[in-house]
Amino acid sequence: PQPFALMDGKQEVPYQLDDLNGDGQPDEAFALVNFRPTEKKEGSTLTLTVQAVASSEVEAKTQAFLLRQPHTYDPDSVKKLTGDYQRIQEYDVPDNLKPQGYWLKFEGPSWENDVVGYRVYMDTRNRYDIFGKQVSDLVMDTVALDYHKINPWGADILKVGNSLGIGSPALLVGDSLMAFENYAAKRFELVTSGPLRSIFRIHFTQLAFGDDRMDLMVEHEMHAGHRWTEIRIHVLKTTIKNPTFATGLVKHPAAPDFEVEQYKNQHIGYTYGAQSFHDEVLGMAIIVPDNQDVQAVPGGLLDSHVFTFSAVNGVASYRFLAAWEREPGALTDEAAFAKHLRAEATAWE
């Protein structure tokens, strides 16, 4: 399409065009707009105008990527490096993909914005981890593999272990929590990588929970300027009637309390304390819409503080977010973190 400018009065509004269905044509124009307090009410509108321009460029403030080594995957030599990492748009996961390897940079898809970064292990663990950032630049696709130590850009700041890490999806089966670990096939699909939002999908075929099977598509979305990632679990096929999904946060001795509250139309659960990989202050949170029959699990499961919830019209959604003491514009204490969570819950309506 011809370049255009999106205007709020005399102020230009950054936007991006996204092809959400993969047909090669943009389906949606996405913009981040700040509503003034009097405008965020039922029935209110914000009028934007379109002006033709010669070109339109927006500063990139978020990206998602999957980087792979150029050689064929070798399960007997998972730390082999033979060249520069290559960006890939789609990826069918080998059924013998091993953890702690270098074939996929950071072991799977990574995504970041000007505030925070995350990654998901693409092997059978399917757990989510945090990159704390000390810079607002987009850097994660260029940093070295020594990401567990604190670098000028930041570091991997969470010890996940067997837990749900931050926001990993799972299913409640009886009294047990089962992560998305056993499946016939798994595929990565990059939908859009910035400049203002990034979206990618992970497709699961024949995800196994005991004798039951489920086909799912898990969509991930991040916006510039926000700490959260939104997860949308689309149930495509299932042998389980009314499945109960779950997510949560790792239990850490330095932040033992799972603070839970219902605020506006959301359920918020968070931990706060010196619980980072380097024993620094880290706040982690889950936000789940209350129309999904949300329940906090007393005592937790799988070394995690847990929320369970149901799908509505075949889709279950939630957001997770993290705030680290070293990030630019860091939240100064637990009260500031809780206030930030309530503001994000209010905005997600």
Secondary structure, 3 states (H helix, E strand, C coil): CCCEEEEECCEEECEEEECCCCCCCCCEEEECCCCCHHHCCCCCCCCCEEEECCCCCCCCCEEEECEECCCCCCCCCCCCCCCCCEECCEEECCCCCCCCCCCEHHHCCEEEECCEEEEECCCCCCCEEEEEECCCCCCCCCCCCCCCCCCCCEEECCCCCCCCCECCCEEEECCEEEECCCCCEEEEEEEEECCCEEEEEEEEEEEEECCEEEEEEEEEEEECCCCCEEEEEEEEEECCCCCEEEEEEECECCECCCEEEEECCEEEEEEEECCCCCCCCEEEEEEEEHHHCCEECCCCECCEEEEEEECECCEEEEEEEEEECCCCCCCCCHHHHHHHHHHHHHHCC
